[in-house]
């Protein structure tokens, strides 16, 4: 009996070590990243929904430059944190991105797929908006006033496309899959985290963001690459910021 018990305990220990090795980053690292998103979500809610001033005044809309720079710094900081966690397990950033572009044909294929996904997402998001809030007027991101704001808007869009796809569809989706042992559940979890991180913008935006996470998560699973999703994400953000689409 003692030998059987020791053997079972050894087997459980071995399984636990195997599961731990399967994680792409330490569990504590993921908890910290989720806590950061939660804290920033609360902060964003407080900044967007402040107490009404006693004597409201009309003022010109603020310049976008400071907000754009903050967004760029935040995107690349979260990516750096995700990369650090992967490095702690001797992983590489390319392991999160996946896929290859060995020739021009593969580049054009992912580009075409990205355009198709963007068109699909644009149509579905507008349809979803009508279902969630039939009387809602379109969201218009502040239009850049000059060349500097326009250039920074493109940098913000490209940064978000690369960093958010790596962090959510790369890091979170792979990490959750290692944690729960299910690709479908991991897909749902990363979409939930992505949606929850937008809750400060309202329930409608959060639901649409979660749905967005599902579509791009499925794309990443199907293609085993984040590249088409990055392209679609970049087109979506640039069109929204510069063309109001």
C-alpha positions in Angstrom: 0.0 0.0 0.0 2.8 2.4 0.9 4.5 1.8 -2.4 1.3 2.3 -4.3 0.6 5.6 -2.4 4.1 6.8 -3.1 3.8 5.9 -6.8 0.5 7.7 -7.1 1.9 10.8 -5.4 4.9 10.7 -7.7 2.6 10.4 -10.7 0.6 13.4 -9.5 3.7 15.4 -9.0 5.0 14.5 -12.4 1.6 15.6 -14.0 1.7 18.9 -12.1 5.2 19.6 -13.3 4.2 18.7 -16.9 1.2 21.1 -16.7 3.5 23.9 -15.2 5.9 23.4 -18.1 3.1 23.7 -20.6 2.4 27.3 -19.4 4.0 29.8 -21.8 4.6 32.1 -18.8 4.4 31.8 -15.0 0.9 31.9 -13.6 1.7 34.9 -11.4 2.8 36.8 -14.5 -0.7 36.3 -16.0 -2.4 37.3 -12.8 -0.4 40.6 -12.7 -1.3 41.4 -16.3 -5.0 40.8 -15.7 -4.8 42.9 -12.6 -3.2 45.7 -14.6 -6.0 45.6 -17.2 -8.6 45.6 -14.4 -7.0 48.6 -12.7 -6.8 50.6 -15.9 -10.4 49.7 -16.7 -11.5 51.2 -13.4 -9.3 54.2 -14.0 -10.7 54.6 -17.5 -14.2 54.5 -16.2 -13.5 57.2 -13.6 -11.9 59.4 -16.2 -14.6 59.0 -18.8 -17.5 59.3 -16.3 -16.4 62.0 -13.8 -18.8 63.7 -11.5 -20.8 66.4 -13.3 -19.3 69.9 -12.7 -21.4 72.4 -10.8 -21.1 75.0 -13.6 -20.5 73.2 -16.9 -18.6 75.2 -19.5 -18.1 74.7 -23.2 -14.5 74.3 -24.2 -12.7 73.3 -27.3 -11.9 69.6 -27.6 -8.4 68.8 -26.3 -5.5 68.0 -28.6 -5.1 64.3 -29.2 -1.3 64.2 -29.1 -1.0 63.5 -25.4 -3.7 60.8 -25.5 -2.1 59.2 -28.6 1.3 59.0 -27.0 -0.1 57.5 -23.8 -1.9 54.9 -25.9 1.3 54.0 -27.8 3.3 53.7 -24.6 0.6 51.5 -23.0 0.4 49.2 -26.0 4.1 48.5 -26.1 4.5 48.3 -22.4 1.9 45.5 -22.1 3.6 43.8 -25.0 6.9 44.0 -23.3 5.4 42.5 -20.1 3.9 39.6 -22.1 7.3 39.1 -23.8 9.0 39.1 -20.5 6.7 36.3 -19.2 7.3 34.2 -22.3 11.1 34.8 -21.9 10.9 33.5 -18.3 9.8 30.2 -19.8 12.5 30.4 -22.6 9.9 31.2 -25.2 10.1 33.6 -28.1 7.9 36.3 -29.5 7.7 34.5 -32.8 6.2 31.6 -31.0 3.2 33.7 -30.1 2.8 35.2 -33.5 3.2 32.0 -35.5 3.0 31.6 -39.3 5.6 32.6 -41.8 5.9 34.7 -44.9 8.4 32.7 -47.0 7.3 34.4 -50.3 5.1 37.2 -51.7 2.2 34.8 -52.2 1.9 34.1 -48.5 2.0 37.8 -47.8 -0.8 38.5 -50.3 -2.8 35.6 -49.0 -2.8 36.9 -45.4 -3.4 40.5 -46.7 -6.5 39.3 -48.6 -7.7 37.3 -45.6 -7.2 40.4 -43.4 -9.3 42.6 -45.7 -12.1 40.0 -45.8 -12.1 39.7 -42.0 -12.2 43.5 -41.7 -15.2 43.8 -44.1 -16.9 41.0 -42.1 -16.2 42.6 -38.8 -17.4 46.0 -40.0 -20.7 44.6 -41.1 -21.2 42.5 -38.0 -20.3 45.3 -35.6 -22.8 47.7 -37.2 -25.5 45.0 -37.2 -24.7 44.2 -33.5 -24.9 47.9 -32.7 -28.4 48.1 -34.1 -29.4 45.1 -32.0 -27.9 46.3 -28.8 -28.8 50.0 -29.1 -31.3 50.6 -32.0 -31.3 54.4 -31.5 -27.5 54.7 -31.0 -25.7 57.2 -33.2 -22.4 56.1 -34.7 -19.3 56.4 -32.6 -16.9 58.9 -34.1 -13.3 58.9 -32.9 -12.0 62.5 -32.8 -10.6 63.3 -36.2 -7.0 64.3 -36.3 -6.6 68.1 -36.8 -3.2 68.1 -38.5 -0.4 66.0 -39.9 1.1 65.3 -36.5 -2.2 63.9 -35.0 -2.9 62.1 -38.3 0.6 60.4 -38.2 0.2 59.5 -34.6 -3.2 58.1 -35.3 -1.6 55.7 -37.7 1.1 54.8 -35.2 -1.6 54.1 -32.5 -3.5 51.9 -35.0 -0.5 49.9 -36.0 0.7 49.6 -32.4 -2.7 48.3 -31.2 -2.9 45.9 -34.2 0.4 44.3 -33.3 0.5 44.5 -29.6 -3.1 43.6 -28.8 -3.1 40.6 -31.1 0.1 39.3 -29.5 -1.1 40.0 -26.0 -4.7 38.7 -26.3 -4.8 36.2 -29.2 -1.2 35.2 -28.6 -0.2 35.3 -25.0 -3.6 35.0 -23.2 -5.2 32.5 -25.6 -2.1 30.2 -25.5 -1.7 30.7 -21.7 -5.4 30.0 -21.0 -5.3 26.9 -23.2 -2.3 25.6 -21.2 -4.2 26.3 -18.0 -7.6 24.8 -18.8 -6.6 22.3 -21.4 -9.3 23.4 -23.9 -8.9 25.5 -27.0 -12.5 26.5 -27.0 -12.6 27.6 -23.3 -9.3 29.5 -23.8 -10.9 31.3 -26.8 -13.8 32.3 -24.7 -11.6 33.4 -21.8 -9.4 35.7 -23.8 -12.4 37.2 -25.5 -14.0 37.8 -22.1 -10.8 39.5 -20.8 -10.7 41.6 -24.0 -14.3 42.6 -23.7 -14.1 43.4 -20.0 -11.1 45.7 -20.6 -13.5 47.9 -22.6 -16.3 48.0 -20.1 -15.5 51.6 -19.1 -16.7 52.6 -22.6 -20.1 51.1 -21.9 -21.8 47.8 -22.1 -22.3 47.9 -25.9 -18.7 48.5 -26.6 -17.6 45.8 -24.2 -20.0 43.2 -25.8 -18.7 44.2 -29.3 -15.1 44.0 -28.1 -15.8 40.5 -26.7 -17.3 39.4 -30.0 -14.3 41.0 -31.8 -12.0 38.9 -29.6 -14.0 35.7 -30.5 -13.7 36.4 -34.3 -10.0 37.2 -34.2 -9.3 34.3 -31.8 -11.0 31.9 -34.2 -8.9 33.3 -37.0 -5.7 32.8 -35.0 -6.7 29.2 -34.2 -7.6 28.5 -37.8 -4.5 30.0 -39.4 -2.2 29.2 -36.5 -0.9 32.7 -37.0 -1.7 36.2 -35.8 -0.6 37.8 -39.0 -4.0 38.0 -40.8 -5.6 39.3 -37.6 -3.0 42.0 -37.2 -3.7 43.1 -40.8 -7.4 43.2 -40.2 -7.0 44.9 -36.9 -4.7 47.6 -38.4 -7.1 48.2 -41.3 -10.0 48.5 -38.9 -8.3 51.0 -36.6 -6.9 53.1 -39.4 -10.3 53.2 -41.1 -12.0 54.2 -37.9 -9.4 56.9 -36.9 -8.9 58.5 -40.3 -11.9 57.6 -42.4 -14.6 57.4 -39.7 -15.6 53.9 -41.0 
